[in-house]
């Protein structure tokens, strides 16, 4: 039975110390409203720390007038909790999970506590009433009273160690509260198992760091010990079927931790699925083509392959800053045998040690002894694909791949058969919820700043933007933001663009922008422009138009109304007036965007269809499936 606390209202209104409730969440639209309303039983000072939710969590919180702070997504909550505590302006905080509720009895007890004149402890352990599947209170099996450190004096708070299930560091002594938080947990077996895989993988990392031992005997011992502790010693069976289900689940989770640990400790003895090598002579440009070929390496790494990249400088840091890739830290950089006067025989022998070799061609080719060899044709430029007799001999055991149907068509005209694997978009973009309230009067264009090959034509974009503002009052307050990579050799072109902008404060340059900032810009922008290929005869110079168009797709995923020059890859991706817009010259673009801006129903239709198109066709899962199928990749023996 819960303890009743008599609350002295007069004392509360005059002397109660101020308190905030910190709620952290990720995709908690089903829980967040009830959670916030329960927090209001204690205080109106509520802080929501959102870890990149893609559902309606943030929208619901704002309707309830709760301030929301964004925090990077994480598989565990401790960093978000510390962040929330540091945001609080009150002397006391109560930490609350989205699936927990504050009862009136607990709120009254805390209010009474914070009005006392006697000395308080610096933090308090709060009992937690765990309700399985919102159905049954688990009183046994070690689930009660389940004390948690939740009420904290911020003046004595030090930090919350960035480890899963860690204990906050707080100066001083602790006390206990009598009334519990209510915790609605589990009840959905599929989600329980998913959480186990995430949490126990992290737990196993801590055990690995602590050099804990494991083995088949330990697997059984851990399972049976947990089963005995919860089911027999702590009488878990008295909670009936739900109690027994939870006992079995906890024993399973404990065992999974040690299975993960075993796998990690024996990683060196588990043979990799194979070795994969990459040589890309353009690697340090870190453009769209580089992201694409590295994404293929990512899939191989996920499947247990060893990845070796021939490049004299370790570019892992630069790659991580530019691209959202999963496995780049596991890649190794080897001396560049293709640029260090290596003999053809040495190159042939070196590549013999690899199961797969990928090469981004610059027009030169190599004899390779790898089991399977692939040329990535990034650019539809005939000069790169000479069909001389010596090249035919070198390429006898190679296959060609490319990233777009447009490039594939031109390769066919050059006499080269190729396979297409289209790139994917970051799940953060695909799964994000579009917040139209955050959209600003921004026209965005993203692409590397360079004037050769398939230049993004930022020069024409600047001129068109100025012309649009002169023709339409509706766009007079718009900003143009040009973002993209910038290399030293392209500084002169970049300077010419700034000169063309002529100190216009509405034209903003973002060279070498970080990925997180770029994603924010997508979310803030209303329109997106892509001019690559404008003014080029596509039939004569296909290499100078856009080969695919990944940034227009990223814009579509972010709810931007996307306008692309009608050539190359974008012409195949965009259905004019359906998921985006195409134009053939500047006058058509200006006329079209002015008309579109005044048509609310058309804008909503195009944004929704664009989002659906991207989600259906450009997920990582689809990309991964295509890679496995085309390259006939076998998984690692440890998988």
C-alpha positions as CSV (number, residue, x, y, z in Angstrom):
1,X,0.0,0.0,0.0
2,X,1.3,3.4,-1.0
3,X,2.3,5.9,1.8
4,X,0.0,8.9,2.2
5,X,1.6,12.3,2.7
6,X,-0.4,15.2,4.1
7,X,0.6,18.2,2.0
8,X,0.7,21.6,3.7
9,X,-0.4,24.0,0.8
10,X,0.4,27.2,2.8
11,X,3.9,26.0,3.4
12,X,4.3,25.0,-0.2
13,X,3.4,28.4,-1.7
14,X,5.7,30.3,0.6
15,X,8.8,28.2,1.0
16,X,9.0,25.3,-1.5
17,X,12.3,25.1,-3.3
18,X,11.9,25.2,-7.0
19,X,12.1,22.0,-9.0
20,X,12.2,20.9,-12.7
21,X,11.1,17.6,-14.2
22,X,13.5,16.4,-16.9
23,X,12.0,14.0,-19.5
24,X,14.1,12.4,-22.2
25,X,12.5,10.7,-25.1
26,X,12.8,9.1,-28.6
27,X,9.6,8.4,-30.6
28,X,7.3,8.4,-27.6
29,X,4.2,9.8,-29.1
30,X,2.0,7.2,-27.4
31,X,3.4,8.0,-23.9
32,X,4.5,11.6,-23.9
33,X,1.2,13.3,-23.2
34,X,0.4,11.2,-20.1
35,X,4.0,11.6,-18.9
36,X,3.9,15.4,-19.2
37,X,0.5,15.7,-17.5
38,X,1.8,13.6,-14.6
39,X,4.8,15.8,-14.3
40,X,2.5,18.8,-14.0
41,X,1.2,17.4,-10.7
42,X,4.6,18.4,-9.3
43,X,5.7,21.5,-11.2
44,X,5.2,23.6,-14.3
45,X,9.0,23.6,-14.9
46,X,9.3,20.8,-17.4
47,X,12.2,20.2,-19.8
48,X,11.9,17.7,-22.7
49,X,15.2,16.4,-24.1
50,X,14.3,14.9,-27.5
51,X,16.8,12.5,-29.2
52,X,15.8,13.1,-32.8
53,X,12.2,11.7,-32.7
54,X,10.6,11.1,-36.1
55,X,7.1,10.7,-34.9
56,X,4.7,13.3,-33.2
57,X,6.5,13.4,-29.9
58,X,7.9,17.0,-30.2
59,X,4.6,18.3,-31.8
60,X,2.6,16.9,-28.8
61,X,5.1,18.4,-26.3
62,X,4.9,21.8,-27.8
63,X,1.1,21.8,-27.8
64,X,1.4,21.1,-24.1
65,X,3.7,24.2,-23.9
66,X,6.8,22.2,-22.8
67,X,10.1,23.5,-24.0
68,X,12.0,21.0,-26.2
69,X,15.8,20.7,-26.4
70,X,17.3,18.6,-29.2
71,X,20.0,16.0,-28.4
72,X,21.8,13.5,-30.7
73,X,20.2,10.1,-30.9
74,X,21.8,7.5,-28.6
75,X,21.2,3.9,-27.7
76,X,21.2,4.8,-24.0
77,X,19.8,7.7,-22.0
78,X,22.6,8.8,-19.6
79,X,24.1,11.6,-21.8
80,X,20.6,13.0,-22.4
81,X,19.9,13.0,-18.7
82,X,23.1,15.0,-17.9
83,X,22.3,17.4,-20.7
84,X,18.8,18.0,-19.3
85,X,20.1,18.5,-15.8
86,X,22.5,21.2,-17.1
87,X,19.6,22.9,-18.8
88,X,17.6,23.2,-15.6
89,X,17.6,26.6,-13.8
90,X,16.2,25.2,-10.6
91,X,17.9,23.9,-7.5
92,X,16.2,20.5,-7.8
93,X,15.3,18.2,-10.6
94,X,13.3,15.0,-11.0
95,X,14.4,12.6,-13.8
96,X,11.4,11.0,-15.5
97,X,11.3,8.4,-18.4
98,X,8.6,8.8,-21.0
99,X,7.0,5.5,-19.9
100,X,6.9,6.6,-16.2
101,X,4.3,8.6,-14.3
102,X,4.4,10.8,-11.2
103,X,1.4,10.0,-8.9
104,X,-0.3,12.7,-6.8
105,X,1.0,11.0,-3.7
106,X,4.6,11.2,-4.9
107,X,4.2,14.8,-6.0
108,X,2.8,15.7,-2.6
109,X,5.7,13.9,-0.8
110,X,8.3,15.8,-2.9
111,X,6.6,19.1,-2.3
112,X,6.4,18.5,1.4
113,X,10.1,17.4,1.4
114,X,11.2,20.6,-0.4
115,X,9.5,22.8,2.1
116,X,11.2,21.4,5.2
117,X,13.5,23.8,7.1
118,X,15.7,20.9,8.3
119,X,18.7,19.9,6.2
120,X,18.0,17.8,3.2
121,X,20.0,15.0,1.6
122,X,21.6,16.0,-1.8
123,X,19.7,13.3,-3.7
124,X,17.0,10.7,-3.2
125,X,16.3,7.2,-4.3
126,X,12.7,6.8,-5.5
127,X,10.9,3.4,-5.4
128,X,9.5,2.3,-8.8
129,X,6.3,0.4,-9.3
130,X,6.8,-1.7,-12.5
131,X,3.7,-2.5,-14.4
132,X,4.2,-5.2,-17.0
133,X,2.3,-4.4,-20.2
134,X,0.1,-1.9,-18.3
135,X,-1.6,-5.0,-16.8
136,X,0.2,-6.3,-13.8
137,X,2.3,-4.9,-11.0
138,X,5.3,-7.2,-10.6
139,X,5.8,-7.3,-6.8
140,X,8.3,-10.2,-6.9
141,X,11.3,-11.4,-8.9
142,X,13.4,-8.5,-7.7
143,X,11.1,-5.9,-9.2
144,X,10.1,-4.2,-6.0
145,X,11.0,-1.7,-4.6
146,X,13.4,-1.1,-7.5
147,X,14.9,2.1,-6.1
148,X,16.2,4.7,-8.7
149,X,18.2,7.9,-8.2
150,X,15.8,10.4,-9.6
151,X,15.5,13.4,-7.2
152,X,18.7,15.4,-7.4
153,X,20.0,18.7,-6.0
154,X,21.6,20.3,-9.1
155,X,24.1,22.3,-6.9
156,X,25.7,19.0,-5.8
157,X,25.4,17.2,-9.2
158,X,28.8,16.3,-10.8
159,X,28.0,14.3,-13.9
160,X,26.3,11.2,-15.3
161,X,28.9,8.8,-16.7
162,X,28.3,8.1,-20.4
163,X,27.7,4.4,-19.9
164,X,24.5,2.4,-20.1
165,X,22.9,1.9,-16.7
166,X,25.5,4.1,-15.0
167,X,24.9,5.9,-11.6
168,X,25.0,9.7,-11.5
169,X,27.9,11.2,-9.6
170,X,26.6,13.5,-6.8
171,X,28.3,15.0,-3.8
172,X,26.7,14.4,-0.4
173,X,24.4,11.8,1.2
174,X,21.2,10.3,-0.2
175,X,17.8,9.6,1.3
176,X,14.8,7.6,0.3
177,X,11.3,8.6,-0.7
178,X,8.3,6.5,0.3
179,X,5.9,6.9,-2.7
180,X,6.8,5.3,-6.0
181,X,7.0,6.3,-9.6
182,X,4.8,4.2,-11.8
183,X,6.6,2.5,-14.7
184,X,4.7,0.9,-17.6
185,X,7.2,-1.4,-19.2
186,X,7.5,-4.3,-21.6
187,X,4.5,-6.2,-22.8
188,X,5.5,-6.3,-26.4
189,X,7.8,-9.2,-27.0
190,X,9.2,-8.1,-30.4
191,X,10.2,-4.7,-28.9
192,X,11.7,-6.4,-25.8
193,X,14.0,-8.5,-28.0
194,X,15.0,-5.5,-30.1
195,X,16.0,-3.5,-26.9
196,X,17.9,-6.5,-25.6
197,X,20.0,-6.6,-28.8
198,X,20.9,-2.9,-28.4
199,X,21.4,-2.8,-24.6
200,X,23.2,-6.1,-24.2
201,X,25.6,-5.3,-27.0
202,X,26.6,-2.2,-25.1
203,X,26.8,-4.1,-21.8
204,X,29.1,-6.6,-23.5
205,X,31.4,-3.8,-24.5
206,X,31.8,-2.8,-20.9
207,X,32.5,-6.4,-19.9
208,X,35.1,-6.6,-22.7
209,X,36.8,-3.5,-21.4
210,X,36.8,-5.0,-17.9
211,X,38.4,-8.2,-19.4
212,X,35.7,-10.4,-18.0
213,X,35.9,-14.1,-19.0
214,X,33.2,-16.1,-20.9
215,X,32.6,-19.5,-22.4
216,X,30.0,-22.2,-22.9
217,X,29.9,-23.0,-19.2
218,X,29.4,-19.4,-18.3
219,X,26.5,-19.2,-20.7
220,X,24.6,-21.9,-18.8
221,X,25.6,-20.6,-15.4
222,X,24.4,-17.0,-16.2
223,X,21.1,-18.2,-17.6
224,X,20.4,-20.6,-14.7
225,X,21.6,-18.2,-12.0
226,X,19.3,-15.4,-13.2
227,X,16.4,-17.8,-13.5
228,X,17.0,-19.1,-10.0
229,X,17.5,-15.6,-8.5
230,X,14.3,-14.1,-10.0
231,X,12.0,-17.1,-10.2
232,X,12.8,-19.0,-6.9
233,X,14.8,-16.8,-4.6
234,X,12.8,-13.6,-5.2
235,X,9.5,-15.6,-5.8
236,X,8.9,-14.4,-9.3
237,X,6.5,-17.2,-9.9
238,X,4.0,-15.5,-7.5
239,X,3.4,-12.9,-10.2
240,X,1.8,-15.5,-12.4
241,X,2.3,-15.8,-16.2
242,X,3.5,-12.2,-16.6
243,X,6.0,-12.7,-13.8
244,X,7.3,-15.9,-15.3
245,X,7.6,-14.3,-18.8
246,X,9.7,-11.5,-17.4
247,X,11.9,-13.9,-15.5
248,X,12.6,-15.9,-18.7
249,X,13.2,-12.7,-20.6
250,X,15.7,-11.4,-18.0
251,X,17.6,-14.7,-18.0
252,X,17.7,-14.6,-21.8
253,X,19.0,-11.0,-21.7
254,X,21.8,-11.9,-19.3
255,X,22.9,-14.8,-21.5
256,X,22.8,-12.6,-24.6
257,X,25.3,-10.2,-23.0
258,X,27.8,-13.0,-22.6
259,X,27.2,-14.4,-26.0
260,X,28.0,-10.9,-27.4
261,X,31.1,-10.9,-25.2
262,X,32.2,-14.3,-26.5
263,X,31.9,-13.1,-30.1
264,X,33.9,-10.0,-29.4
265,X,36.7,-11.8,-27.5
266,X,37.0,-14.3,-30.3
267,X,36.8,-11.9,-33.1
268,X,40.4,-12.6,-34.1
269,X,39.8,-16.3,-34.3
270,X,36.5,-15.9,-36.3
271,X,37.6,-15.6,-39.9
272,X,36.4,-12.6,-41.8
273,X,34.1,-13.3,-44.7
274,X,36.9,-12.0,-47.0
275,X,39.0,-9.1,-48.0
276,X,37.9,-6.1,-50.1
277,X,40.2,-3.5,-51.6
278,X,39.3,0.0,-53.0
279,X,41.3,2.4,-55.1
280,X,39.7,5.7,-55.9
281,X,42.0,8.3,-57.4
282,X,39.5,11.0,-56.5
283,X,39.0,9.9,-52.9
284,X,40.1,13.2,-51.2
285,X,37.5,15.2,-53.1
286,X,34.9,13.5,-50.9
287,X,32.1,14.2,-53.4
288,X,28.9,12.2,-54.2
289,X,30.8,9.5,-56.1
290,X,33.2,9.0,-53.1
291,X,30.2,8.6,-50.8
292,X,28.7,6.1,-53.1
293,X,31.7,3.7,-53.4
294,X,32.4,4.0,-49.7
295,X,28.8,3.1,-49.0
296,X,29.4,-0.2,-50.9
297,X,32.4,-0.7,-48.7
298,X,30.1,-0.1,-45.7
299,X,27.9,-3.0,-46.6
300,X,30.8,-5.3,-47.0
301,X,32.1,-4.2,-43.6
302,X,28.7,-4.8,-42.0
303,X,28.8,-8.3,-43.4
304,X,32.2,-9.1,-41.8
305,X,34.6,-8.3,-44.6
306,X,38.0,-6.6,-44.0
307,X,38.2,-3.3,-45.9
308,X,41.5,-2.0,-47.3
309,X,41.8,1.4,-49.0
310,X,44.8,2.2,-51.1
311,X,45.6,5.8,-50.2
312,X,48.8,7.3,-48.6
313,X,46.9,9.4,-46.1
314,X,44.4,8.1,-43.5
315,X,41.2,10.0,-44.4
316,X,38.9,8.4,-41.8
317,X,38.4,11.6,-39.9
318,X,37.6,13.6,-43.0
319,X,35.2,10.9,-44.2
320,X,33.4,10.8,-40.9
321,X,32.9,14.5,-40.8
322,X,31.5,14.6,-44.4
323,X,29.5,11.4,-44.6
324,X,27.2,9.4,-42.4
325,X,28.8,6.0,-42.9
326,X,28.6,3.1,-40.5
327,X,31.9,1.3,-40.7
328,X,34.6,3.7,-41.8
329,X,36.5,3.3,-38.5
330,X,37.0,-0.4,-39.3
331,X,38.7,0.3,-42.6
332,X,42.5,0.2,-43.1
333,X,44.5,2.6,-45.2
334,X,47.4,1.0,-47.1
335,X,50.2,2.6,-49.1
336,X,48.9,3.7,-52.6
337,X,50.5,1.0,-54.8
338,X,48.9,2.6,-57.9
339,X,50.7,5.9,-57.5
340,X,54.0,4.9,-56.0
341,X,55.7,3.5,-59.1
342,X,54.7,0.0,-58.3
343,X,55.4,-2.5,-61.1
344,X,52.4,-4.2,-62.8
345,X,53.6,-7.5,-61.5
346,X,53.7,-6.2,-57.9
347,X,50.2,-4.7,-58.3
348,X,48.9,-8.0,-59.7
349,X,50.4,-10.0,-56.8
350,X,49.1,-7.5,-54.2
351,X,45.6,-7.7,-55.5
352,X,45.7,-11.5,-55.5
353,X,45.2,-11.4,-51.7
354,X,41.7,-9.9,-52.1
355,X,38.4,-11.4,-52.7
356,X,37.0,-8.2,-54.2
357,X,38.7,-5.2,-55.8
358,X,36.8,-2.0,-56.6
359,X,38.3,0.7,-58.8
360,X,36.9,4.2,-59.6
361,X,38.4,4.8,-63.0
362,X,40.2,7.9,-64.2
363,X,40.9,6.3,-67.6
364,X,43.8,4.0,-66.6
365,X,43.4,0.3,-65.9
366,X,45.3,-2.5,-64.1
367,X,45.7,-6.2,-64.3
368,X,44.2,-7.6,-61.1
369,X,44.6,-10.9,-59.4
370,X,41.6,-10.4,-57.1
371,X,38.9,-13.0,-57.3
372,X,36.3,-10.5,-58.4
373,X,37.0,-7.1,-59.9
374,X,34.7,-4.1,-60.4
375,X,35.1,-0.7,-62.2
376,X,32.9,2.0,-60.8
377,X,32.0,4.2,-63.8
378,X,31.2,7.5,-62.1
379,X,31.2,9.8,-65.1
380,X,29.8,9.1,-68.6
381,X,32.8,10.5,-70.4
382,X,33.9,8.4,-73.4
383,X,37.6,9.4,-72.9
384,X,37.6,7.3,-69.7
385,X,36.6,4.1,-71.4
386,X,39.1,3.5,-74.2
387,X,38.4,0.1,-75.8
388,X,42.0,-0.4,-76.9
389,X,43.4,-4.0,-77.1
390,X,45.5,-3.6,-74.0
391,X,42.6,-2.2,-72.0
392,X,40.4,-5.1,-73.2
393,X,43.1,-7.5,-71.9
394,X,43.3,-5.7,-68.6
395,X,39.6,-5.6,-68.1
396,X,39.0,-9.3,-69.0
397,X,38.1,-10.2,-65.4
398,X,36.3,-6.9,-64.5
399,X,32.7,-5.9,-64.4
400,X,31.4,-2.4,-64.6
401,X,29.0,-0.8,-62.1
402,X,27.4,2.6,-62.0
403,X,25.0,4.6,-59.9
404,X,22.4,5.8,-62.4
405,X,20.4,4.6,-65.3
406,X,21.5,7.7,-67.2
407,X,25.2,6.8,-66.9
408,X,24.3,3.1,-67.8
409,X,22.7,4.3,-71.0
410,X,25.8,6.2,-72.0
411,X,28.1,3.3,-71.1
412,X,26.1,1.1,-73.4
413,X,26.6,3.6,-76.2
414,X,30.4,3.3,-75.5
415,X,30.2,-0.5,-75.8
416,X,30.3,-1.2,-72.1
417,X,27.8,-3.4,-70.3
418,X,27.2,-2.3,-66.7
419,X,24.9,-2.9,-63.7
420,X,23.2,-0.2,-61.7
421,X,23.0,0.1,-57.9
422,X,21.4,3.4,-57.0
423,X,22.7,5.1,-53.8
424,X,20.8,5.4,-50.6
425,X,19.8,8.3,-48.3
426,X,20.6,8.5,-44.6
427,X,17.7,7.1,-42.6
428,X,17.8,10.3,-40.5
429,X,16.5,12.1,-43.6
430,X,14.1,9.4,-44.8
431,X,12.5,8.9,-41.5
432,X,12.4,12.5,-40.3
433,X,9.1,14.2,-39.7
434,X,8.8,17.3,-41.7
435,X,8.1,20.3,-39.5
436,X,6.5,22.9,-41.8
437,X,6.4,25.5,-38.9
438,X,10.2,25.5,-39.0
439,X,10.4,26.2,-42.7
440,X,11.9,29.6,-43.5
441,X,12.1,31.7,-46.6
442,X,15.2,30.0,-47.9
443,X,16.2,28.7,-51.4
444,X,18.9,26.1,-50.9
445,X,21.4,24.6,-53.3
446,X,23.9,22.0,-52.3
447,X,26.9,20.9,-54.4
448,X,30.7,21.0,-54.5
449,X,32.1,24.4,-55.5
450,X,33.9,23.7,-58.8
451,X,33.7,25.0,-62.4
452,X,34.6,21.9,-64.5
453,X,32.8,18.7,-65.5
454,X,29.3,18.6,-64.1
455,X,29.6,21.9,-62.3
456,X,26.6,22.8,-60.1
457,X,26.5,26.2,-61.8
458,X,26.3,28.3,-58.6
459,X,27.1,31.3,-60.8
460,X,23.8,31.0,-62.7
461,X,22.0,30.3,-59.5
462,X,23.1,33.6,-58.0
463,X,22.1,35.5,-61.2
464,X,18.7,33.7,-61.3
465,X,18.0,34.4,-57.6
466,X,18.6,38.2,-58.1
467,X,16.3,38.1,-61.1
468,X,13.6,36.3,-59.2
469,X,13.7,38.8,-56.4
470,X,13.3,41.7,-58.9
471,X,10.4,40.0,-60.6
472,X,8.4,38.8,-57.5
473,X,7.6,40.7,-54.3
474,X,6.8,37.3,-52.7
475,X,10.5,36.4,-52.9
476,X,11.9,39.7,-51.9
477,X,12.6,38.5,-48.4
478,X,14.1,35.1,-49.4
479,X,17.6,34.0,-48.7
480,X,19.8,32.0,-51.1
481,X,22.1,29.5,-49.3
482,X,24.9,27.8,-51.3
483,X,26.4,24.9,-49.5
484,X,29.0,22.3,-50.5
485,X,32.6,21.1,-50.4
486,X,35.5,23.4,-51.4
487,X,39.0,22.3,-52.3
488,X,42.0,24.5,-52.5
489,X,42.2,24.2,-56.2
490,X,38.7,25.6,-56.6
491,X,39.2,28.6,-54.4
492,X,39.5,30.9,-57.4
493,X,36.0,29.8,-58.7
494,X,34.6,30.3,-55.2
495,X,36.0,33.8,-55.0
496,X,34.4,34.6,-58.3
497,X,31.0,33.5,-56.9
498,X,31.4,35.8,-53.9
499,X,32.3,38.7,-56.2
500,X,29.2,37.9,-58.3
501,X,27.1,38.0,-55.1
502,X,28.4,41.5,-54.6
503,X,28.0,41.5,-50.8
504,X,24.3,40.8,-51.0
505,X,23.4,39.8,-47.4
506,X,20.6,37.6,-48.7
507,X,23.2,35.3,-50.5
508,X,24.9,33.1,-48.0
509,X,27.9,30.7,-48.6
510,X,28.5,27.6,-46.6
511,X,31.7,25.9,-47.8
512,X,32.7,22.6,-46.2
513,X,29.6,22.5,-44.1
514,X,29.3,19.8,-41.5
515,X,26.7,17.1,-42.1
516,X,24.6,17.9,-39.1
517,X,24.4,21.6,-40.2
518,X,23.5,20.6,-43.7
519,X,20.7,18.4,-42.5
520,X,19.4,21.4,-40.5
521,X,19.5,23.6,-43.6
522,X,17.4,21.0,-45.5
523,X,14.9,21.1,-42.8
524,X,14.7,24.9,-42.7
525,X,14.6,25.5,-46.5
526,X,11.4,25.9,-48.5
527,X,12.8,25.5,-52.0
528,X,15.8,23.6,-53.5
529,X,17.5,24.5,-56.8
530,X,19.7,22.3,-58.9
531,X,21.3,23.8,-62.0
532,X,23.9,21.2,-63.0
533,X,24.0,20.8,-66.8
534,X,22.3,24.1,-67.6
535,X,23.6,25.4,-70.9
536,X,25.2,22.1,-71.8
537,X,24.3,20.0,-74.9
538,X,23.6,16.7,-73.2
539,X,24.1,14.6,-76.4
540,X,27.5,16.1,-77.0
541,X,28.7,16.3,-73.4
542,X,26.9,13.9,-71.1
543,X,29.7,14.1,-68.6
544,X,28.8,17.8,-67.9
545,X,25.2,17.2,-66.8
546,X,24.1,15.8,-63.4
547,X,24.8,12.0,-63.5
548,X,22.4,11.1,-60.7
549,X,21.3,13.9,-58.2
550,X,21.5,12.7,-54.6
551,X,21.1,16.2,-53.1
552,X,17.8,16.8,-54.8
553,X,16.6,13.6,-53.3
554,X,17.9,14.7,-49.8
555,X,15.9,17.9,-50.3
556,X,12.8,16.0,-51.3
557,X,13.1,13.8,-48.1
558,X,13.3,17.0,-46.1
559,X,10.1,18.6,-47.5
560,X,11.8,21.0,-49.9
561,X,10.0,21.9,-53.1
562,X,12.7,20.8,-55.5
563,X,13.5,22.4,-58.9
564,X,16.1,20.7,-61.2
565,X,17.4,21.4,-64.6
566,X,15.8,18.8,-66.9
567,X,18.8,16.7,-67.9
568,X,20.8,13.7,-66.9
569,X,19.8,11.8,-63.7
570,X,17.3,14.3,-62.3
571,X,15.2,14.0,-65.5
572,X,14.8,10.3,-64.7
573,X,14.1,10.8,-61.0
574,X,11.6,13.7,-61.0
575,X,8.1,13.6,-62.4
576,X,7.4,17.2,-63.2
577,X,4.6,18.6,-61.0
578,X,4.3,15.3,-59.1
579,X,7.3,14.8,-56.8
580,X,9.3,17.8,-57.9
581,X,9.7,20.2,-60.8
582,X,11.9,20.3,-63.9
583,X,12.9,23.4,-66.0
584,X,14.7,23.8,-69.3
585,X,15.8,27.4,-68.9
586,X,15.9,30.2,-66.3
587,X,12.7,31.9,-67.6
588,X,10.8,28.7,-67.2
589,X,12.1,28.3,-63.6
590,X,11.2,31.8,-62.5
591,X,7.7,31.6,-64.0
592,X,7.1,28.1,-62.5
593,X,8.3,28.9,-59.0
594,X,6.2,32.0,-58.8
595,X,3.1,30.0,-59.8
596,X,3.9,27.2,-57.5
597,X,4.4,29.5,-54.5
598,X,0.8,30.7,-54.7
599,X,-0.7,27.2,-55.1
600,X,-0.9,25.7,-51.6
601,X,-2.6,22.4,-52.6
602,X,0.0,21.8,-55.3
603,X,2.8,22.4,-52.9
604,X,1.4,20.0,-50.3
605,X,0.9,17.3,-53.0
606,X,4.4,17.6,-54.4
607,X,6.0,17.6,-51.0
608,X,4.1,14.5,-49.9
609,X,4.8,12.6,-53.1
610,X,8.4,13.5,-53.0
611,X,8.8,12.2,-49.5
612,X,7.0,8.9,-50.4
613,X,9.1,8.5,-53.5
614,X,12.4,8.8,-51.6
615,X,11.3,6.5,-48.8
616,X,10.1,3.8,-51.2
617,X,13.2,3.7,-53.4
618,X,16.3,5.0,-51.5
619,X,16.5,3.3,-48.1
620,X,19.7,1.7,-46.8
621,X,18.0,-1.6,-46.6
622,X,17.2,-1.6,-50.3
623,X,20.7,-0.5,-51.1
624,X,22.2,-3.3,-49.0
625,X,20.0,-5.9,-50.6
626,X,21.1,-4.8,-54.1
627,X,24.8,-4.9,-53.1
628,X,24.5,-8.4,-51.7
629,X,22.5,-9.7,-54.7
630,X,24.8,-8.1,-57.4
631,X,28.1,-9.0,-55.8
632,X,26.9,-12.3,-54.4
633,X,28.3,-11.4,-51.0
634,X,28.5,-14.2,-48.4
635,X,28.3,-13.2,-44.8
636,X,31.1,-13.7,-42.2
637,X,31.5,-17.0,-40.6
638,X,30.8,-15.4,-37.2
639,X,27.4,-14.3,-38.5
